[in-house]
Amino acid sequence: MEEENRRILVIDDDQGVRDTYQDIFTPEKESDILHKGATLFGTDPGLQKTEPRKKTDYKLSSAENGTQGVELVKKSIIQNRPFAVAFVDMKMPGFNGAETAKQIWAIDSKIKIVIVTAYSEYTPDDIIAIAGRDDIFYLRKPFNHEEILQFARALTNEWNLEQNRDLLEVQLKTVNEALEDINKNLKDKIEKQASMIVQTEKMASVGMLAAGVAHEINNPLSFINSNLSALKRYLKKIDALHKKYDELEIFLRYSGLENAPALINELAIFKMDNKTDLIMADIDELADESLEGIESIKKIVNDLRKFSRIDYADYSLIDINKAIDTTINILWNQIKYKAEIIKNYGRLPEIKCFPQKISQVLMNLILNAAQAIDKQGTITISTENQQDGFIRIKIADTGCGIAKEHLNRIFDPFFTTKPVGQGTGLGLSITYEIIKSHNGTIEVSSEPGVGTEMIVSLPVGGEN
């Protein structure tokens, strides 16, 4: 569409009237012969001299009846070249002017229509009633040229102003929608960041708590371990003494002393009542088992200290394979009853990262894998050196899988497929952000009923 629409439609069954409109809107230049005649002989006194008309840019189309006029309007809409104004004769064969106006407005509601009539039987109210709109204009024949031009100027200007207004309204609506989207995205981002900060603070608190608990447990563990070791040494001496008493009992049995049988019987009753033989045999095993338990507790405490990594909160080197083992040990109570862990570790270089955050990533992914398994399954954890400056961690489970329509949303904050109350929807979102902040990537493939595989790639040097 042109910048200014000056397209005019004339519908009139009189060819002479249509020619008059043509002369008004597209006046021809004065012929050369007339111009020469006026120069040679002077202006004819019978002719009135008029000022030359200003050049106009109106583009005129005409039709001799309502049907033709409606077809021209349809064509103009299809070509995206609508008319701004239509001058319609009231009394025509077929559709009259008001009926024609009604049909035109059904096609193009924005066109300005002027009904032109020489008959007094049609009042403006009659025309409005037939056309169905009260914004129709009314002009009586005979009309002078300036009236038509004034209508054309005013109505084409009004049409263009309305189009500009509508365009501005659309643009304003678009801008408002864009601003709403920006505000919504900003709000979502703020909520996401706030949630991540809260979760990070929680993890930091958990880490500090774990480190504190580990420290506090270590002290009594040291005492117990030391005491049990001392008890083992003492038991050896008591056992040696017990054997000497056995030798003394044998001596008494064959000594021939008068009271020896009574003493031997008394000892036998005491041993039987107190099960001293069984106690001496069992006490050593109890001490050994207690020492093994102490070692297990020490291992758990050590894993807690590694997982909390209070001493390694800064960027530092870690062994991913060991970090995975530590995480499995921490989560083992939630895994052992439903999943078998299969490890396929490759030889990896140590990577530079924030150890506590990477431990959180491993915990989230392994825990998710375990929770995806309903009864019994396997979790396969593989690591490999990519030889391109990255290491790769694959965590695959034989769980319920993820529906295809959910795959592109699993890293969105607060999105979860778990039942209400069993998930916040932040674990994978935080995992994604941590991996991204380490210049790494995470990919997911899943098939419902078969399982899910998460693939994490991390740069060895901590930067891409």
Secondary structure, 3 states (H helix, E strand, C coil): CCCCCCEEEEECCCHHHHHHHHHHHCCCCCCHHHHHHHHHHCCCCCCCCCCCCCCCCCEEEEECCHHHHHHHHHHHHHCCCCCCEEEEECCCCCCCHHHHHHHHHHHCCCCEEEEEECCCCCCHHHHHHHHCCCCCEEEECCCCHHHHHHHHHHHHHHHHHHHHHHHHHHHHHHHHHHHHHHHHHHHHHHHHHHHHHHHHHHHHHHHHHHHHHHHHHHHHHHHHHHHHHHHHHHHHHHHHHHHHHHHHHHHHHCCCCCCHHHHHHHHHHHHHHHCHHHHHHHHHHHHHHHHHHHHHHHHHHHHHHHHHCHHHCCCEEECHHHHHHHHHHHHHHHHCCCEEEEEECCCCCCEEECHHHHHHHHHHHHHHHHHHCCCCEEEEEEEEECCCCEEEEEEEECCCCCCHHHHHHCCCCCCCCCCCCCCCCCHHHHHHHHHHHCCCEEEEEEECCCEEEEEEEEECCCCC
